[in-house]
Amino acid sequence: MKRDQAPRRLGQTARYFAVTFVFAAVVVLLDIAGLLVATRSTPRPTLTLLLFLEGGLGLIIGVAIALSSGPSVAKAGETLFGTSPWSAGAQRHAEKASLRWMLASGYIIIIGFIVSAL
C-alpha cells in the first residue's frame, strides 16, 4: 500500500465504524420510543434485556449471512435449490454485509452494558 493511501484508508474505516454506530443508535432510540409508547416509562431492566436480545440476534444473523456465501453452502444451494454457483465477489459482499451486522450488534450489546450499569 502506498503512503498516500493510508490516510484515505483510515478515513474509510472511521466512516465505516461511524455509520454502523449510527445504525445501532437508531435501533436503541427506536427501542426507547417503543418502550415509552407501550409502558409510558423506560424500565432499565427491560431495555437492557431487549438490547441484549437484539444484539444477540444481530450477531446470529451476521454469522448466517457470512456462512451463506461460503463455497460449501453455495454448492449445496446450487444442488438443492438451483441457485447461482459460488463466486468470490458474492462471498466478499456477504462478508462485508455480515461485518456490518456484527459490528452494529456489538455496539448494541455495549450500549446494553452501559444502560445496565447506570
N, C-alpha and C positions, 0 to 999 in steps of 0.2 A: 504494500500500500504506500502510495506516495505521501510525502509530508503534508501537502496542501489538502489531502483528502481526509486527514484525521479530524480536523475541527468540524468539517461537514458531517462526517460520520457520527461524531459526538452529538451534534445538534439534532440529527435524525433520531438517535437513540433517546435523547432527552425528550423530544417531542412525542415519541412512541410511549414512553413511560407516563408523560403528562396526559396524553389522550386516554390511555387506559384508566388512569386515576379519575379523570372526569367521568368516564362511564361508570366507575364504581361509586363515585359520589352521587351521581344521578340515581342509581339504584337505592342507595341509602336514603336519599331525600324522598324518593317515592315510598319507601317503607315507612318512614316517619309520617308522611302525609296520610298513608293508608291507615296507620295506627291511630292518628288523630281523628280521622273520619269515623273509624269503627268504634273506638273506645273513648273518644273525646279527651284522651290523655296519651302520653307516651311512656308506657311502662318499660323501664330499662331492662328487666329480665326478659320480657317478651321480645323487645327489639334485639337484644343480644342473641337470643336463640334463633330469631328469624335471620339475622345476619350470618350466623354460623351455618344455618341450613342452606341459605342461598350461596354462600361461599363454597361449601362442600359440593353442592350440585353443580356449580360452575366448574370446579376442578374436575369432577367426573365427566362433564360434557367436553371439557378441553382435552382430556385424555382420549375420549371416544373419537373426537374429531381427528386427533393426531394418528390414532391407530387405524382409522377408517381408510386412509390412503396408503397404507403400507403395502408392499408387494404381495404378501400372502393373502391379506384381506381383499385386495383388489382382484387377485386371481380367483378367490372364492366367489366374489360378487360377479365376476365375469362368467364363471362357470354356472352358477346357480341362477342368476337373475338377468344375465345378458347385458351387464353394464359395460362401460368402456374399459379398455385394458389399462394397466398401470402406466403412469407416466411420472417422470421425475418432477416435472413442473407442477402437476397436480399435488404431488406429495409435499413439495416446498410450500405451495399455497395453503394446504391443510395444516402444515406445521406452524405457519405464521398465524393463521386464524386461531389455532389451538393455544398458541402462546398468548394471544390477546385475552382469550377466555381465562386462562390460568392466572395471568398477571392481574387482571381485574378482580378475579375471585380471591386472590391473595390479598389484595387491597381491602376487599370487603371483610375478610376474616380479621385483618389487622385492625380495621375500624371497629369490628365487633369486640376485639380485646380491649380497645381503648374505651368503648362505651361501657363495658363491664367493669372496668377499673374506676370509672368516675363515680 
